[in-house]
Amino acid sequence: MERISASRWLARCALSAALLLFACGLATAWFGNSLQVPATTTRDGTLITLNRYAKESIPDVVLVGSSLTFRLKEEYFATPRLRNLALAGGSPVTGLEIVANQPRLPRLVLIEANVLSRTPDAALIERYSRSGGVAEPLFFRPVRTAVAAYENWLHAPLSHAQVASALDQLLKQPPSNFDNRVYAERALQQFDDQDPTAATLANADRVEQLIASIEARGSRALLFELPYSEPLEGSRSAAITREIVHARFSAPDRWLPIAYARRDLRWADGVHLDERSAVIVSQSIDRVLSSLLGSQ
């Protein structure tokens, strides 16, 4: 009797699993790529972002950069067809290579010039160059779709009006008075210990080549710089990088003009903008984008 009960129990489990996978398969066919699975790690978030870019329609504007630009969340921008491909802990060249290797280009590519001392991620570049990303195994796709459906139901995304209202409330708050001196001093020491000359020269060469390739195909590329806190602006690494990049790209019209009041900005660690400051800078970029896209 125990063997029969165990067999029946296993059969019921197998049938339930099969029915669940079938239901998830229907959900996949019904919802397609409209559901987004929340990222659990930075690497997962990077892969989801790049998969999304490779598979969806090409946006009007793409940002590429490091963790500095990563803080400029897409929801901070009013520009509707904008994607932020900045990689936390990565090089702007990685995102730029991936964009340049796609069959179709955005109208405008914005390239962060602060961090050009990191080696491009060759594995990501190869994975997302002209391949549309890496296909997800069919077995896991319905499971991920079911999870996405549950998460979207549980945590429904805010509407544009709700996001705008939340950002407006954030901007009405005074700048943070968080004491970041310990973190800023540590970052300053690291910046002063680094000599980014060789890596920055090599990456500047590659950025120049990629810009030429992108613009030969009808797109436009502009560089931009994000502000550090005052002590880090004068650090060895920041000064060397700035000198190299501005010597290589000296034409004023190669740069995106961003207007903001530094007195309103704060940095959690001296390097990365806090949320309120990231919104201020994002909206400053937005104001320039409206005129740039209108004139193209």
C-alpha positions in Angstrom: 0.0 0.0 0.0 2.8 2.4 0.9 4.5 1.8 -2.6 1.2 2.5 -4.4 0.6 5.7 -2.4 4.2 6.8 -3.1 3.8 6.1 -6.8 0.5 7.9 -6.9 2.0 10.9 -5.0 4.9 11.1 -7.5 2.6 10.9 -10.4 0.4 13.7 -9.1 3.5 15.8 -8.5 4.7 15.2 -12.1 1.3 16.0 -13.5 1.1 19.2 -11.4 4.6 20.3 -12.6 3.6 19.6 -16.2 0.4 21.6 -15.9 2.3 24.4 -14.3 4.9 24.5 -17.1 2.1 24.4 -19.6 0.3 27.3 -18.0 3.6 29.2 -17.9 4.1 28.5 -21.5 0.8 30.0 -22.3 1.7 33.0 -20.2 4.9 33.3 -22.2 3.0 33.3 -25.5 0.4 35.7 -24.1 2.7 38.3 -22.4 5.9 37.8 -24.5 8.6 40.3 -23.5 6.3 42.8 -21.9 7.1 41.5 -18.4 10.3 42.4 -16.7 11.9 40.1 -14.1 13.4 42.1 -11.3 17.2 42.0 -11.1 18.6 40.3 -8.0 22.3 41.3 -8.6 24.1 44.0 -10.5 25.3 41.4 -13.0 21.7 40.1 -13.5 20.6 43.7 -13.9 23.3 44.3 -16.6 22.2 41.2 -18.5 18.5 42.1 -18.4 19.3 45.6 -19.5 21.4 44.5 -22.4 19.0 41.7 -23.4 16.2 44.3 -23.4 18.3 46.6 -25.6 19.2 43.9 -28.1 15.7 42.5 -28.5 13.5 45.6 -28.3 13.1 48.4 -30.9 16.0 50.8 -31.0 15.5 53.9 -28.8 16.2 57.4 -29.7 18.9 58.0 -27.0 21.4 55.6 -25.4 23.7 56.4 -22.5 26.8 54.4 -22.0 29.1 54.8 -19.0 30.3 53.5 -15.6 28.6 53.3 -12.2 28.5 57.1 -12.3 26.0 57.1 -15.2 24.3 54.0 -13.8 22.9 56.2 -11.1 20.9 58.2 -13.7 17.9 55.9 -13.8 15.7 55.9 -16.9 12.7 56.9 -14.9 14.4 60.2 -14.0 14.2 61.3 -17.7 11.1 62.6 -19.4 12.6 61.6 -22.8 10.4 58.5 -23.6 12.7 56.5 -25.9 15.9 56.5 -23.8 17.9 53.6 -22.5 20.7 53.7 -20.0 23.3 51.0 -20.8 25.8 52.2 -18.2 27.5 49.3 -16.4 28.1 49.5 -12.6 31.8 48.7 -12.2 32.3 48.7 -15.9 33.8 50.7 -18.7 31.8 53.1 -21.0 33.6 51.4 -23.9 31.8 48.2 -23.3 28.4 49.7 -23.9 29.6 51.8 -26.8 31.0 48.7 -28.5 27.7 46.9 -28.1 25.7 49.8 -29.5 28.1 50.2 -32.4 27.9 46.5 -33.3 24.1 46.5 -33.6 22.5 46.4 -37.1 20.6 49.6 -36.2 21.7 52.6 -34.2 19.9 55.1 -31.9 19.7 58.7 -33.1 22.0 59.9 -30.3 24.6 58.1 -28.2 25.8 59.8 -25.0 29.2 58.7 -23.7 30.4 59.2 -20.2 34.0 60.4 -20.1 34.8 60.2 -16.4 36.0 56.6 -16.2 38.1 55.5 -19.1 40.7 53.5 -17.1 38.8 50.2 -17.1 39.3 47.4 -19.6 36.2 46.8 -21.8 34.3 43.6 -21.0 35.2 41.4 -24.0 32.8 38.7 -23.0 29.8 41.0 -22.9 30.8 42.7 -26.1 31.0 39.3 -27.9 27.7 38.1 -26.3 25.7 41.1 -27.4 27.3 42.0 -30.8 24.8 41.5 -33.6 23.4 38.4 -31.9 20.4 39.8 -30.2 21.7 38.6 -26.9 21.9 35.1 -25.7 18.7 33.1 -26.1 17.2 31.8 -22.9 16.7 28.1 -22.7 13.1 27.2 -23.6 12.6 25.2 -20.4 13.3 28.2 -18.1 11.5 30.8 -20.2 8.0 29.9 -19.0 9.2 29.8 -15.4 10.7 33.2 -15.6 7.6 34.6 -17.3 5.4 33.2 -14.5 7.7 34.8 -11.9 7.6 38.1 -13.9 3.8 38.0 -14.0 3.6 37.5 -10.2 6.1 40.2 -9.5 4.3 42.7 -11.8 1.1 41.8 -10.2 2.5 42.1 -6.7 4.6 45.3 -7.4 2.8 47.1 -10.2 5.1 49.7 -11.9 4.3 53.3 -11.2 2.6 55.3 -13.8 4.5 58.2 -15.5 2.4 60.7 -13.5 3.2 58.9 -10.2 6.9 58.9 -11.0 6.9 62.6 -11.9 5.1 63.4 -8.7 7.6 61.4 -6.6 10.5 63.1 -8.3 8.9 66.5 -7.8 8.6 65.7 -4.1 12.2 64.6 -3.9 13.4 67.8 -5.5 11.5 69.9 -3.1 13.5 68.4 -0.2 16.7 70.2 0.8 20.1 68.7 -0.2 21.2 65.8 2.1 23.3 66.7 5.1 24.8 63.2 5.3 28.4 63.4 6.5 30.4 61.4 3.8 33.9 62.6 4.8 35.1 59.1 5.7 34.0 57.7 2.4 35.2 60.7 0.4 38.7 60.6 2.0 39.0 57.0 1.2 37.9 57.6 -2.4 40.4 60.5 -2.7 43.2 58.3 -1.6 42.4 55.7 -4.2 42.1 58.4 -6.9 45.4 59.9 -6.0 47.1 56.5 -6.0 45.9 55.7 -9.5 47.7 56.6 -12.7 45.1 56.0 -15.5 47.3 57.3 -18.3 48.0 54.2 -20.3 44.5 52.7 -20.1 42.8 56.1 -20.7 44.9 56.7 -23.8 44.0 53.3 -25.2 40.3 53.7 -24.4 40.2 57.2 -25.9 41.6 55.8 -29.1 38.9 53.2 -29.2 36.1 55.7 -28.4 37.4 57.9 -31.2 37.2 55.0 -33.6 33.7 54.0 -32.5 32.4 57.5 -32.7 33.6 57.7 -36.3 32.0 54.4 -37.1 28.7 55.4 -35.5 28.5 58.8 -37.1 29.4 57.4 -40.5 26.1 55.4 -40.2 24.0 58.5 -39.5 23.9 58.5 -35.7 25.4 61.2 -33.5 27.7 60.7 -30.5 28.4 63.2 -27.7 30.6 63.0 -24.7 29.6 64.2 -21.2 31.2 64.5 -17.8 29.5 64.0 -14.5 30.6 66.0 -11.5 32.6 64.6 -8.6 32.7 66.2 -5.2 35.2 69.1 -5.0 38.1 67.2 -3.5 37.8 64.4 -6.1 37.6 66.8 -9.0 41.2 67.8 -8.3 42.5 64.2 -7.7 45.3 62.8 -9.7 43.2 60.2 -11.5 40.4 62.7 -12.4 42.8 65.4 -13.6 44.8 63.0 -15.8 41.6 61.5 -17.3 40.2 65.0 -18.0 43.4 66.2 -19.6 43.7 63.3 -21.9 40.0 63.2 -23.0 39.7 66.9 -23.6 42.9 67.0 -25.6 41.6 64.1 -27.7 38.1 65.6 -28.1 38.7 69.3 -28.1 35.9 70.5 -30.3 33.2 72.1 -28.1 30.4 70.6 -30.2 31.6 67.1 -29.3 30.4 67.6 -25.7 26.9 67.6 -24.2 26.4 70.9 -22.4 24.8 70.1 -18.9 23.8 73.1 -16.8 23.2 72.6 -13.0 24.0 74.3 -9.8 26.8 72.5 -8.0 25.6 73.8 -4.6 22.5 71.6 -5.0 24.5 68.4 -5.6 25.6 65.9 -3.0 27.6 62.7 -3.2 27.0 59.6 -1.0 30.7 58.7 -1.2 32.3 61.7 -2.9 32.1 59.8 -6.2 28.5 58.9 -6.9 25.6 61.3 -6.9 22.9 60.7 -4.3 19.4 60.1 -5.6 18.2 63.7 -5.5 21.4 64.9 -7.2 21.0 62.2 -9.9 17.5 63.5 -10.6 18.8 67.1 -10.9 21.5 66.0 -13.4 19.2 63.7 -15.3 16.7 66.5 -15.8 19.5 68.9 -16.9 20.4 66.4 -19.6 16.7 66.0 -20.5 16.4 69.7 -21.2 19.3 69.5 -23.7 17.9 66.3 -25.3 14.6 67.9 -26.2 16.4 70.5 -28.4 18.9 68.0 -29.8 16.3 65.5 -30.9 14.1 68.3 -32.2 16.9 69.5 -34.4 17.9 66.1 -35.9 
